[in-house]
Amino acid sequence: MASDTLSADPVSGWGRIDVERLGGLAGYGMPGARLRSRGFIMAHGLSLVDQATLQELFLHPIDALVQTRDAFRYSLTRQCDNRLHTVVVAETAVPEAILNCLRDELVSP
């Protein structure tokens, strides 16, 4: 995406983006999993390029519903018009700044 086509504020009105890693070798976030990787980031804390990428992911999510063996998918959730809007996208589509907000934790049995 060319920088000259970026809106001045691609995520206008957006706030917190909740992020969760799913799948992978350890089965993060899957039913019965003992590991969870979650975090959040404020949309306006991202660079304009990452904001535009995030906007594009919510408007036109890249299908990550087909699981690739041991690959990660990411659930991204934002609040819009008092409703939650969630997309699940492939790891390759998620900006590095968003991936950096994740923290791993053990889940009690």
N, C-alpha and C positions, 0 to 999 in steps of 0.2 A: 504494500500500500504506500503510495507516494506521499511524502510529507506535505506537499502543496495541496493535497486534497483533503487534509485533515480538518475537521471542524474545530473551532476554537474551544469547544467543550463537548466532546462526544458523549460524555456520561452525565450531562446536566440533570440534576435532580436525583442522581444515584447516591447511595450511601455505602453501607457495609456490604461487602461481597463475602459470603461464607464459602469456604473451599474444603472439599474432602477428597482425599485420594482413595480410589477404589481398585481392587484387584491386585495384580502382581503376584509374585511367588508366594508371599505371605498371606494373600487374600485380604488385604486391608479393607475394612468397612463391610465385609461380607457377613451374612448371618453366621453366628458362632465364632467369628474371628476374635482373636485375643489381642490384635494390634489395630490401632486406629490412628489415622493421620489427618488432622483437621487444623484449620486456621481461618483467619479472616483478614481482609485488607479493605481499606477505604478506597473507593474508586478514584477519588480525586487525588490520592497519594501516588497514583501511577503516572508515568510519563504520557504525553499526548499520543505517542505511537501505541503504547500498551492500552490506553483508554480506547483508542479506535479498534484495536484487536478485540478487546473485551466486548465492546458494543457489537461488533460483527459476530462474535460467538453467540450472543443472545439473540440477535436478529436472524442469523443463518447458522445454527449450530452444525458443526461437522459431526456426522453420525459416528458415535463411538459405542453404539449398542451392541455391535458385533464384537465379541470378545476375541482378542488375540492372546494366545497362550502367554501367561506371565506378564502381560502388558498392563500398564496403569491407565486408568480413565480418571477423569476429574469431574466431580459434581460441583457446579458453581450455582449459587443461589443468591438472588437479590430480591429486595422488596420493591414492588412497583404498584402504585394505585392500591395500597393496603392489601396486596396479595403477594404471595411468594412466587417467583419465577425461577425455575431450576432448569439447567441444561446439563447434559453429561457429554463431555468431549474427550477426545484423545489427548494424551500427554503432549504430543507434538504440536498441538494447537494452542497450548496454554503458555502465556508469556512467563519468562523466568522470574520476574518480580512477584508474580502470583504464586508460583511454586515455592518461593523462598519464605512465604508466610506459614507454611505447614509445620506442625509439631507432632511428632510420634508419641503415642502413649499406649501403655498396657491397659487392657480392659479386664476387670475382675470377672472371674467365672460366675 
